[in-house]
Amino acid sequence: MDFVSAIRRDSDLFYATAVSADPDRGVPSCPAWTIADLVWHLGSVHWFWGTDIELRAADPAELKQRAPSRPTGDYGDLVAWCRSQRDRLIDLLDATPDDIPVWTWALNETDHTVGFIRRHQVQEAAVHRWDMQSAARTGPPDPIEAEVASDSIDEMLTITLPWGVRPDKPLPGTVHIHCTDTPGEWLVHADGRVEPIHAKGDAAIRGTASDILLGLYDRIPIDDLDLIGDTSLVRELAERVNTD
């Protein structure tokens, strides 16, 4: 998958929707935010990771010291600034190899690279695009593209899940996750190990890749998916993996 093209595609849709949306309207999937807050959040994310690449930062403190203030002009100025940060991030990703070391929040040192940023920013753009379309109420939000969603689930399970599930913080059972519209199957072991295989677990989640990702991110109720076996185990996995 071309990660940069995926970032560009979903963030283009995000800003195209944002520019004509009511900035004071609430965002149902992010209850503490208005649409203007959502725009500022994604623009800040673009700025943060672009600056991380630019500085080859070794510590997040380097970035926090340079954090910009939220634009104080009108809403159009905010959208324009945030979109410019998206463009800057994409330019930096295009110009920088994956193996360049930078600070990231991943537990594994091998994921402290520009490659991590390139991959993770795909789901930042996709999930927040879904948030924006949901909040703007111009029609049902577009599902997340199946290949993007499947890869995002894989990244979520292998890189994010270890923050919440590991040998010293085990799940009470195993969970099988199965995308029904695109390749993507995983068995999550109680100790947090993840295998990309078809296998029977104590519980299972089945659905489109988009719905599974949105369920794990608490954008749609996890119970709306096809759940098999111990549903409380599925809910616990979703709570443990969602750090957003």
Secondary structure, 3 states (H helix, E strand, C coil): CCHHHHHHHHHHHHHHHHCCCCCCCECCCCCCCEHHHHHHHHHHHHHHHHHHHHHCCCCHHHHHCCCCCCCCCCHHHHHHHHHHHHHHHHHHHHHCCCCCECCCCCCCHHHCEHHHHHHHHHHHHHHHHHHHHHHHCCCCCCCCCHHHHHHHHHHHHHHHHHHCCECCECCCCCEEEEECCCCCEEEECCCCCEECCCCCCCEEEEECHHHHHHHHCCCCCHHHCEEEECHHHHHHHHHHHCCC
